[in-house]
Amino acid sequence: MGRCCIGRSIRAALLFPLALSFGGNSDPAFDAVSFDKLFAKHGQTHFRWTSRAFSTGLSYHQRLRARVEIEIAGSEIARRCGKGRLLVLVQFEDSSGAAYQTHDDLPLNADKSTVVSRQDAFVKPGDYQISVALLFTGTGEHATNRQTLHIDPLSRDPFPEMWQDAPAVEFVPTVDAPEAWYLPDVTSPPAIQLQPRRPIHVELILNHPVDRPSGGRLVTDQSMRALIPSAKLISQLHPPQVSMNIAMLDLERRRASFESPDGQLDWPRFRAALAESDPYRIDVKDLLGRHNNVQFLVREIRSRIEALSKEACALLILSTPMSFGSGVDMTPISRIQSSCRVYYVRFYSLAEPFTFGLRGPRLLPSDALASTLKPIDPKIFDVNNAEEFRRALAAILEEITKI
């Protein structure tokens, strides 16, 4: 069966973020269809669809996240094929009455498969009324649903005021990687007060994953969804007495693919560096030199610490567990005469678990990086989820202020 076409004007509008303010945001599509009038009981059409709103917990962007998920029976779409388009309108209303609006514009397929529309949003703790409306523009048929959604604050949150300056609701755009990792259109800065005793330099190293796990690109994508938002958050912490350099190390090619002496993650440059560091597209010459991958990392860390030997400093490494295979020079880093503190945040959150039998112990991937760094005594934080990273970051920042 063929695919029916839909109007392009509203679909194009979805490519641009909606303006946000503390009084909510308005979507022109809502005014165009008289959104509030759609909720009148008379005139609604009964067809097969469901909608639900629920919390998905804390994301690695360190924002609480909610999702609205709508499913429409494919047969309902197919029999209206050729009759306009389907608009899915979603509104969050917070306890102050401020409304936040967005919409989706779905194709009218004729294959009768279930159609799913998902809208994610970063939210603050509190109570929300979620209003959803479906509208077939060609026939005027519509249906609506309302429900309440409660978002709990984190228990024993080390950063309860982190997002006090952000809007109550900030819609998460539906984009592909690498934009999905970084979310360049989400720019609300965290409100974290960092007051060190004296000027301090922070060296942030992001290790690009180098191995190719059995899950292939899916696992790599999931790893980057943890690493990249975490690096983005740290890059936004710029109190007056803290300078920062950010580097992304591409161990497969033995180079720093990204460097930012001012501590800013400039998205166009960073995006280009991510593309150039794709572990699934690599030159044969680089593969032949893989036995030097670990020693490249050792030299990078040593040179950065030695360059800061006379300063108050901290070196922070964000990485998944790393294994390098046979034939690689695994000589550990030698001790360095420096007061620079080293922190290693090890993201186990997306490791593929396997067990002995039905109830055997979980085996985590081996990590050659930890043993390589052991002589410089790094403080290691094992992270399995976004909340554990939040607590690890709080502990690191607390120590940095006392250097």
Buried (B, 14 or more C-beta within 10 A) or exposed (E): EEEBEBEEEBBEBBEEBBEBEEEBBBBEBBEEBEBEEBEEEEEBEEBEBEBBBEBEBBBBBBBBBBBBBBBBBBEBBBEBBEBBBBBBBBBBBBEEEBBBBBBBBBBBBBEBEEBEBBBBBBBBBBEBBBBBBBBBBBEEBBBBBBBEBEBEEBEEBBBEEBBEEBBBBBBBBEBEBBBBBBBBBBEBEBEBEBEBEEEBBBBBBBBBBBBEBEEEEEBBBBBBBBBBBBBBBBBBBBEEEBBBBBBBBBBBBBBBBBEBEEBBBBBEEBBBBBEBBBBEEBEEEBEEEBBBBBBBBBEBBBEBBEBBEEBBBBBBBBBBBBEBEEEBEBEBBEEBEBEBBBBBBBBBBBBEEEEEEEEEEEEBBEBBBBEBBEEBEBBBBBBBBBBBBBBBBBEBBEEBBEB
